[in-house]
Amino acid sequence: MDHMGVLSLIPPIIAIVMALCTRNVIISLFLGLFSGILILSHYNPLDSVKTVIGDYFFVQITDSYNAGILVLLVFIGGFVALLEKSGGAAAFASKIASVIKNRVQTQLAAWLGGIAIFFSELGTPLIIGPVFEPIFDKAKVSREKLAWIIDSTASPVSVMIPFIGWGVYIIGLINTEYGRLDITESGWDTFIHSIPYYIYPVLAVLIVPLIVITKLDFGPMAKAERRIRETGQIYWPDSKPMRKSEAFKEIKETSSKPILVWLPILVLIVTIVGLLIPLGFPFKKIDGNDFRVALTTAYLFAGLSIIILMTLYKVKKIAEAFEIYFSGMKRMMDILIILVLAWSLGTALDKMGTAKYIVQIMDGNIPLFLIPAIIFVVGACMSFASGTSWGTFAIMLPLAIPLAFHLDVSMYACIGAVISGGIFGDHCSPISDTTILSSTGAGSDHKDHNKTQVPYALFNGAITIIALVVGGLVGYESAIFIAVILMVIGVILFAKIYNRRTPLYDKNHSA
């Protein structure tokens, strides 16, 4: 039997609906998986529980590829925790901040700092925000603008780096689906080839310098900028900042040096390259297991180098450094559980023939050039309602990849649409962890940050849909160029029109 018909849609529907209702990805994935196994086991609940544990969880965890991904993520977690706590990134950002002379340079420096600290979408806001907030206040740039800049360089940058947590997570999901479909291309290669199709993240990063240079502030952001320029008021009278500046003095008052961020990353890269060159990298295809071993070894050495530097510079005692390292490893537990559940759900959907049934429904009824745009919209809605792009990837990639394969639609475009939809919805969602952390890092009112960011996100989201649709008609390779050109033209035209009639400062906060 190729598929189980409409019953095969029940697990993904339950997973999506529960994600929207509970905003808990782990519970949602588990219930979706359990419902599928319940159907496959002819509605025997006891057998279903045994099957989930024995034939899915154990099998997924003991699979050599999956085990390698899980171990790698644990070491990445320890490394990232050390980088965040070492103070090196804050010292690095402070160096950048020391050459700032005006409002434009202030904003561009924060943008460059956010890009440079790419290793953690959660760490970026809590490092860049506290370092730059006094500089923004002095230059009379709003806290809302700071929150938007660091939110635009947190997850949008992290999602495009293949060797950190985001990339490893996405590659793991891709490889599992490729294994089921007998696709020989590696998940690493697919990830790299898909980056130009990560249209929304690319636009989110590139729009920042464009907005800063053209001085285009519109909507609530224009009023926030006018408020601080004309009155010097950092907040609206009714604003409730997520934190007070004193809360992050530890980041600034440290003996740390920039070497604590650039040297470990250099160790990481040199180790990876050094271990892979003898195997033929970058001219020959590297075995997946060898690649994971090289990455894991590199993260171990990079982590140890931070611990040594923290001890030498007396940032932390060696026992404290190792405690940070192990706490970072523990922090990855939720991600590991989500991955195992996502792999298991994908296996269940494959057995039920979910993708084949969806293909049968869509084939001939929906124009194929609309498929990536539809995937983007569905992913965006799910991410917005649940506040998590990680969960969106876990549910949408096991559906989008088989869909692209069977309908012969660009695989890279469909994967890019999932990633773009997840990041776009995450940017618009008031319950997103990165949105909340960006408000916290910038010392901004969370409601004000969300309100000022959404217009920019909607602008880029609309361009992403247009680019995906037009790309589907003329060739998906052109989609990113179409998107960037539309964004540049739109910003320039909007700047000429809007800057002539910027709304006046409203002391009653009617923005």
C-alpha positions as CSV (number, residue, x, y, z in Angstrom):
1,M,0.0,0.0,0.0
2,D,1.5,3.3,-1.1
3,H,-0.4,5.4,1.5
4,M,-3.2,5.1,4.1
5,G,-5.3,7.9,2.5
6,V,-6.7,10.6,4.7
7,L,-5.6,8.8,7.9
8,S,-2.0,9.5,6.9
9,L,-2.7,13.3,7.4
10,I,-3.7,12.8,11.1
11,P,-0.2,12.8,12.6
12,P,1.1,16.0,11.0
13,I,-2.2,17.7,11.6
14,I,-2.1,16.8,15.3
15,A,1.5,17.9,15.5
16,I,0.8,21.3,13.9
17,V,-2.4,21.9,15.8
18,M,-0.9,21.0,19.1
19,A,2.1,23.2,18.4
20,L,-0.2,26.1,17.8
21,C,-2.3,25.4,20.9
22,T,0.4,24.3,23.5
23,R,3.4,26.1,22.0
24,N,5.3,23.1,23.2
25,V,7.2,21.4,20.4
26,I,8.1,18.3,22.3
27,I,4.5,17.5,23.4
28,S,3.3,18.3,19.9
29,L,5.8,16.0,18.1
30,F,5.2,13.2,20.6
31,L,1.4,13.3,20.2
32,G,1.7,13.5,16.4
33,L,4.0,10.5,16.5
34,F,1.9,8.5,18.9
35,S,-1.3,9.1,16.8
36,G,0.5,7.7,13.8
37,I,1.8,4.6,15.6
38,L,-1.7,4.1,17.1
39,I,-3.2,4.0,13.6
40,L,-0.4,1.7,12.3
41,S,-0.8,-0.7,15.3
42,H,-4.6,-1.0,14.7
43,Y,-5.5,1.3,17.6
44,N,-3.9,-0.8,20.4
45,P,-2.6,1.8,22.9
46,L,-0.3,-0.6,24.8
47,D,1.4,-1.9,21.6
48,S,1.6,1.7,20.4
49,V,3.6,2.8,23.4
50,K,5.9,-0.2,23.2
51,T,6.4,0.4,19.4
52,V,7.2,4.1,20.0
53,I,9.9,3.3,22.5
54,G,11.3,0.1,21.0
55,D,11.0,0.6,17.3
56,Y,11.3,4.3,17.0
57,F,13.2,6.0,20.0
58,F,15.7,3.2,20.4
59,V,16.2,2.7,16.7
60,Q,16.7,6.5,16.1
61,I,19.1,6.9,19.0
62,T,21.2,3.9,18.2
63,D,21.5,4.7,14.5
64,S,25.2,5.6,13.9
65,Y,24.4,8.8,11.9
66,N,21.8,10.0,14.4
67,A,24.1,9.3,17.4
68,G,26.9,11.3,15.8
69,I,24.6,14.3,15.3
70,L,23.4,14.1,18.9
71,V,26.9,13.9,20.3
72,L,28.0,16.7,18.1
73,L,25.2,18.9,19.3
74,V,26.2,18.2,22.9
75,F,29.7,19.5,22.3
76,I,28.4,22.5,20.4
77,G,26.3,23.3,23.4
78,G,29.3,23.3,25.7
79,F,31.3,25.4,23.3
80,V,28.6,28.1,22.9
81,A,28.0,28.3,26.6
82,L,31.7,29.0,27.2
83,L,31.8,31.7,24.4
84,E,28.7,33.4,25.9
85,K,30.1,33.4,29.4
86,S,33.8,34.2,28.7
87,G,33.1,37.8,28.0
88,G,35.3,37.7,24.9
89,A,32.4,38.5,22.6
90,A,31.5,41.5,24.7
91,A,35.2,42.7,24.6
92,F,35.2,42.1,20.8
93,A,32.0,44.2,20.4
94,S,33.5,46.9,22.7
95,K,36.5,47.2,20.3
96,I,34.1,47.8,17.4
97,A,32.2,50.3,19.4
98,S,35.3,52.3,20.2
99,V,35.6,53.7,16.7
100,I,32.0,55.0,16.4
101,K,31.5,58.7,15.7
102,N,27.8,59.2,14.5
103,R,24.3,57.7,14.4
104,V,24.9,55.8,11.2
105,Q,28.2,54.3,12.4
106,T,26.5,53.4,15.7
107,Q,23.8,51.3,14.0
108,L,26.2,49.7,11.5
109,A,28.6,48.8,14.3
110,A,25.8,47.0,16.2
111,W,24.8,45.2,12.9
112,L,28.4,44.1,12.3
113,G,28.8,43.0,15.9
114,G,25.7,40.9,15.6
115,I,27.0,39.2,12.5
116,A,30.4,38.6,14.0
117,I,28.9,36.9,17.0
118,F,27.2,34.3,14.9
119,F,27.6,31.3,17.2
120,S,24.4,31.7,19.2
121,E,21.1,33.3,18.3
122,L,20.3,33.4,22.0
123,G,23.7,34.8,23.0
124,T,23.8,37.6,20.4
125,P,21.1,39.7,22.0
126,L,22.4,39.4,25.5
127,I,25.9,40.3,24.3
128,I,25.4,43.0,21.7
129,G,22.5,44.7,23.5
130,P,24.2,45.6,26.8
131,V,27.4,46.6,25.1
132,F,25.7,49.0,22.6
133,E,22.8,50.4,24.7
134,P,24.8,53.3,26.2
135,I,26.3,54.1,22.8
136,F,22.8,54.1,21.2
137,D,21.5,56.3,24.0
138,K,24.4,58.8,23.5
139,A,23.9,58.9,19.8
140,K,20.2,59.3,20.3
141,V,19.2,56.1,18.5
142,S,16.2,54.4,20.0
143,R,16.3,51.2,22.1
144,E,13.6,49.8,19.7
145,K,16.1,50.2,16.8
146,L,18.8,48.4,18.8
147,A,16.4,45.5,19.5
148,W,15.4,45.3,15.8
149,I,19.1,45.3,14.7
150,I,20.1,42.5,17.1
151,D,17.0,40.5,16.3
152,S,17.9,40.8,12.6
153,T,21.3,39.4,13.2
154,A,20.5,36.7,15.7
155,S,18.6,33.8,14.1
156,P,18.8,35.0,10.5
157,V,22.6,34.8,10.7
158,S,22.8,31.7,12.8
159,V,20.5,29.7,10.5
160,M,23.0,30.2,7.6
161,I,26.0,28.7,9.4
162,P,26.3,25.0,8.7
163,F,28.7,24.0,11.5
164,I,26.9,25.5,14.5
165,G,23.8,24.2,16.3
166,W,21.2,25.5,13.8
167,G,23.1,24.1,10.8
168,V,23.8,20.7,12.3
169,Y,20.1,20.5,13.4
170,I,18.8,21.3,9.9
171,I,21.3,19.0,8.2
172,G,20.3,16.2,10.5
173,L,16.6,16.6,9.5
174,I,17.6,16.7,5.8
175,N,19.8,13.7,5.9
176,T,17.2,11.5,7.5
177,E,14.6,12.4,4.8
178,Y,17.3,11.8,2.1
179,G,18.0,8.4,3.5
180,R,14.3,7.4,3.2
181,L,14.1,8.7,-0.3
182,D,17.5,7.2,-1.4
183,I,18.8,10.6,-2.4
184,T,22.6,10.4,-2.6
185,E,23.5,14.1,-2.1
186,S,24.7,14.8,1.5
187,G,22.8,17.0,3.9
188,W,25.8,19.2,4.1
189,D,25.9,19.8,0.4
190,T,22.1,20.4,0.3
191,F,22.4,22.9,3.2
192,I,25.1,24.9,1.4
193,H,23.2,24.8,-1.9
194,S,20.0,25.9,-0.1
195,I,21.5,29.0,1.5
196,P,20.7,31.3,-1.6
197,Y,17.1,30.1,-1.1
198,Y,17.0,31.3,2.5
199,I,15.4,34.4,1.1
200,Y,13.8,35.9,4.3
201,P,16.9,35.4,6.5
202,V,19.1,37.0,3.8
203,L,16.7,40.0,3.4
204,A,16.5,40.4,7.2
205,V,20.2,40.8,7.5
206,L,20.7,43.0,4.4
207,I,17.9,45.4,5.1
208,V,19.5,46.7,8.2
209,P,22.4,48.7,6.6
210,L,20.0,49.7,3.8
211,I,17.5,51.2,6.3
212,V,20.3,52.8,8.3
213,I,22.1,54.4,5.3
214,T,18.8,55.7,3.7
215,K,17.6,56.8,7.1
216,L,14.2,55.2,6.3
217,D,12.2,54.8,9.5
218,F,8.5,54.1,9.0
219,G,5.6,53.1,11.2
220,P,6.1,52.9,14.9
221,M,9.9,52.9,14.5
222,A,9.8,56.3,12.9
223,K,8.0,57.7,16.0
224,A,10.4,56.0,18.3
225,E,13.4,57.5,16.5
226,R,11.8,60.9,16.4
227,R,11.0,60.6,20.2
228,I,14.6,60.1,21.2
229,R,16.0,62.6,18.7
230,E,13.7,65.4,19.7
231,T,13.2,64.8,23.4
232,G,16.1,62.5,24.4
233,Q,13.5,60.1,26.0
234,I,14.8,56.5,25.9
235,Y,11.3,55.1,26.5
236,W,7.7,56.0,26.0
237,P,6.0,57.1,29.2
238,D,4.0,53.8,29.4
239,S,6.9,51.6,28.4
240,K,8.0,48.7,30.6
241,P,11.6,47.8,29.7
242,M,12.4,44.1,29.9
243,R,15.4,44.8,32.2
244,K,17.3,47.6,33.7
245,S,20.8,48.4,32.6
246,E,22.4,47.4,35.9
247,A,21.3,43.8,35.3
248,F,24.1,43.2,32.8
249,K,27.1,44.9,34.5
250,E,28.8,41.5,34.7
251,I,29.2,41.5,30.9
252,K,31.0,44.8,30.9
253,E,33.0,44.6,34.1
254,T,35.2,41.7,33.1
255,S,38.9,41.1,32.5
256,S,38.1,39.3,29.3
257,K,39.8,40.1,25.9
258,P,38.7,39.7,22.3
259,I,41.1,36.8,22.0
260,L,38.6,34.7,24.0
261,V,36.3,34.8,21.0
262,W,38.5,34.9,17.9
263,L,41.1,32.4,19.0
264,P,38.7,29.5,19.9
265,I,36.9,30.1,16.6
266,L,40.2,30.0,14.8
267,V,41.1,26.7,16.6
268,L,37.7,25.3,15.6
269,I,38.2,26.1,11.9
270,V,41.9,25.0,11.8
271,T,41.0,21.7,13.4
272,I,38.2,21.0,11.0
273,V,40.3,21.8,8.0
274,G,43.3,20.0,9.4
275,L,41.4,16.8,9.9
276,L,39.5,16.9,6.6
277,I,42.3,17.9,4.2
278,P,44.0,14.5,4.4
279,L,40.7,12.9,3.4
280,G,40.5,15.0,0.3
281,F,38.6,18.0,1.4
282,P,37.4,20.2,-0.3
283,F,37.9,18.4,-3.6
284,K,36.6,15.0,-2.7
285,K,33.3,14.0,-1.0
286,I,34.0,13.3,2.7
287,D,32.3,10.4,4.4
288,G,29.5,11.7,6.7
289,N,30.9,9.9,9.8
290,D,34.4,11.3,9.2
291,F,32.9,14.7,8.9
292,R,31.0,14.5,12.1
293,V,34.0,13.1,14.0
294,A,36.1,16.1,12.7
295,L,33.5,18.6,13.8
296,T,33.1,17.0,17.2
297,T,36.8,16.9,17.7
298,A,37.1,20.6,16.6
299,Y,34.4,21.7,19.0
300,L,36.1,19.8,21.8
301,F,39.5,21.4,21.2
302,A,37.9,24.9,20.7
303,G,36.0,24.4,24.1
304,L,39.2,23.4,25.8
305,S,41.0,26.4,24.4
306,I,38.4,28.8,25.9
307,I,38.7,27.1,29.3
308,I,42.5,27.6,29.2
309,L,42.1,31.2,28.1
310,M,39.5,31.9,30.8
311,T,41.9,30.5,33.4
312,L,44.9,32.5,32.1
313,Y,43.0,35.8,31.9
314,K,41.4,35.0,35.3
315,V,37.9,35.4,33.9
316,K,36.8,32.2,35.7
317,K,38.5,29.6,37.8
318,I,39.0,26.3,36.0
319,A,36.3,24.5,38.0
320,E,33.8,27.3,37.1
321,A,34.8,27.1,33.4
322,F,34.1,23.4,33.3
323,E,30.8,23.9,35.1
324,I,29.8,26.4,32.4
325,Y,30.9,23.9,29.8
326,F,28.8,21.0,31.2
327,S,25.8,23.3,31.8
328,G,25.9,24.2,28.1
329,M,25.9,20.6,27.2
330,K,22.8,20.0,29.4
331,R,21.1,23.0,27.8
332,M,21.0,21.0,24.5
333,M,18.7,18.4,25.9
334,D,15.5,19.9,24.5
335,I,17.1,20.1,21.1
336,L,18.2,16.4,21.3
337,I,14.7,15.3,22.3
338,I,13.1,17.4,19.5
339,L,15.5,15.8,16.9
340,V,14.7,12.2,18.1
341,L,11.0,13.0,17.9
342,A,11.3,14.6,14.5
343,W,13.2,11.6,13.1
344,S,10.7,9.2,14.6
345,L,7.7,11.2,13.3
346,G,9.3,11.3,9.8
347,T,9.7,7.5,9.9
348,A,6.0,7.1,10.9
349,L,4.9,9.5,8.1
350,D,7.0,7.5,5.6
351,K,5.3,4.2,6.6
352,M,1.9,5.8,6.4
353,G,2.6,7.3,3.0
354,T,1.7,10.9,4.1
355,A,3.8,12.6,1.5
356,K,2.6,10.4,-1.3
357,Y,-1.0,11.1,-0.4
358,I,-0.4,14.9,-0.3
359,V,1.3,14.6,-3.7
360,Q,-1.8,12.8,-5.0
361,I,-4.0,15.5,-3.8
362,M,-1.9,18.4,-5.1
363,D,-0.8,16.9,-8.4
364,G,-2.7,18.6,-11.1
365,N,-4.8,20.7,-8.6
366,I,-2.2,23.2,-7.5
367,P,0.3,24.8,-9.9
368,L,3.7,23.5,-9.0
369,F,5.3,27.0,-9.1
370,L,3.2,27.9,-6.0
371,I,4.5,25.0,-3.9
372,P,7.5,26.8,-2.2
373,A,5.3,29.9,-1.6
374,I,2.6,27.8,0.0
375,I,5.3,26.0,2.2
376,F,6.6,29.4,3.2
377,V,3.1,30.7,4.3
378,V,2.3,27.5,6.2
379,G,5.7,27.5,8.0
380,A,5.3,31.2,8.8
381,C,1.8,30.8,10.3
382,M,3.0,27.9,12.4
383,S,6.2,29.7,13.6
384,F,4.2,32.8,14.4
385,A,1.6,31.0,16.5
386,S,4.0,28.7,18.3
387,G,6.9,31.1,18.7
388,T,9.5,28.6,17.6
389,S,11.3,28.2,14.3
390,W,13.1,25.0,15.5
391,G,9.7,23.3,16.0
392,T,8.6,24.5,12.6
393,F,11.6,23.0,10.9
394,A,11.1,19.7,12.8
395,I,7.5,19.3,11.5
396,M,7.7,21.0,8.1
397,L,11.0,19.5,6.6
398,P,9.8,15.9,6.8
399,L,6.8,17.0,4.8
400,A,8.4,19.5,2.4
401,I,11.4,17.3,1.3
402,P,9.3,14.3,0.1
403,L,6.8,16.7,-1.4
404,A,9.6,18.4,-3.5
405,F,11.0,15.0,-4.4
406,H,7.8,13.4,-5.7
407,L,6.4,16.6,-7.4
408,D,9.8,17.3,-9.0
409,V,9.9,20.8,-7.5
410,S,13.3,22.4,-6.6
411,M,14.4,20.7,-3.4
412,Y,16.6,23.7,-2.4
413,A,13.7,26.1,-2.9
414,C,11.4,24.1,-0.7
415,I,13.9,23.7,2.0
416,G,14.6,27.4,1.8
417,A,10.9,28.1,2.0
418,V,10.7,26.1,5.2
419,I,13.6,28.0,6.8
420,S,12.4,31.4,5.5
421,G,8.9,30.8,6.9
422,G,10.2,29.7,10.2
423,I,12.4,32.8,10.7
424,F,9.7,35.2,9.3
425,G,7.0,33.8,11.7
426,D,9.6,33.9,14.5
427,H,10.3,37.6,13.8
428,C,6.7,38.5,13.9
429,S,5.7,36.5,16.9
430,P,5.5,38.2,20.3
431,I,6.1,34.9,22.1
432,S,9.3,34.0,20.2
433,D,12.3,33.4,22.4
434,T,14.6,35.4,20.2
435,T,12.2,38.3,20.0
436,I,11.9,38.3,23.8
437,L,15.7,38.1,24.3
438,S,16.2,40.9,21.8
439,S,14.0,43.1,23.9
440,T,15.8,42.0,27.0
441,G,19.3,42.5,25.6
442,A,18.4,46.0,24.3
443,G,16.6,47.0,27.5
444,S,13.5,47.7,25.4
445,D,9.8,47.3,26.1
446,H,8.9,44.0,24.5
447,K,5.6,45.3,23.1
448,D,7.4,48.3,21.6
449,H,10.1,46.0,20.0
450,N,7.5,43.7,18.5
451,K,5.4,46.6,17.2
452,T,8.3,48.4,15.6
453,Q,9.8,45.2,14.1
454,V,6.7,43.8,12.4
455,P,6.4,46.3,9.6
456,Y,10.0,45.6,8.4
457,A,9.3,41.8,8.7
458,L,6.1,42.1,6.7
459,F,7.9,44.1,4.0
460,N,10.5,41.3,3.7
461,G,7.9,38.6,4.0
462,A,5.9,40.0,1.1
463,I,9.0,40.2,-1.0
464,T,9.9,36.6,-0.2
465,I,6.5,35.4,-1.4
466,I,6.8,37.4,-4.6
467,A,10.3,36.1,-5.2
468,L,9.3,32.5,-4.6
469,V,6.3,32.8,-7.0
470,V,8.2,34.6,-9.7
471,G,11.2,32.2,-9.2
472,G,8.8,29.3,-9.7
473,L,7.9,30.8,-13.1
474,V,11.3,31.8,-14.4
475,G,13.7,29.7,-12.4
476,Y,14.3,29.4,-8.7
477,E,18.0,30.4,-9.1
478,S,16.8,33.9,-9.8
479,A,14.6,34.2,-6.7
480,I,17.3,35.6,-4.4
481,F,18.3,38.2,-6.9
482,I,14.7,39.2,-7.5
483,A,14.2,39.5,-3.8
484,V,17.3,41.7,-3.1
485,I,16.5,43.9,-6.1
486,L,12.9,44.4,-5.0
487,M,14.1,45.2,-1.4
488,V,16.6,47.8,-2.6
489,I,14.2,49.4,-5.0
490,G,11.4,49.4,-2.4
491,V,13.5,50.9,0.4
492,I,14.9,53.6,-1.9
493,L,11.5,54.6,-3.2
494,F,9.9,54.3,0.2
495,A,12.7,56.5,1.7
496,K,12.1,59.2,-0.9
497,I,8.4,59.3,-0.3
498,Y,8.1,58.5,3.4
499,N,11.0,60.7,4.7
500,R,9.2,63.8,3.4
501,R,6.2,63.1,5.6
502,T,7.5,61.4,8.7
503,P,4.9,61.5,11.5
504,L,5.5,63.9,14.3
505,Y,6.6,62.8,17.7
506,D,3.5,61.8,19.8
507,K,4.1,62.3,23.5
508,N,1.0,60.2,24.2
509,H,2.5,57.1,22.5
510,S,-0.1,56.7,19.8
511,A,2.4,54.7,17.8
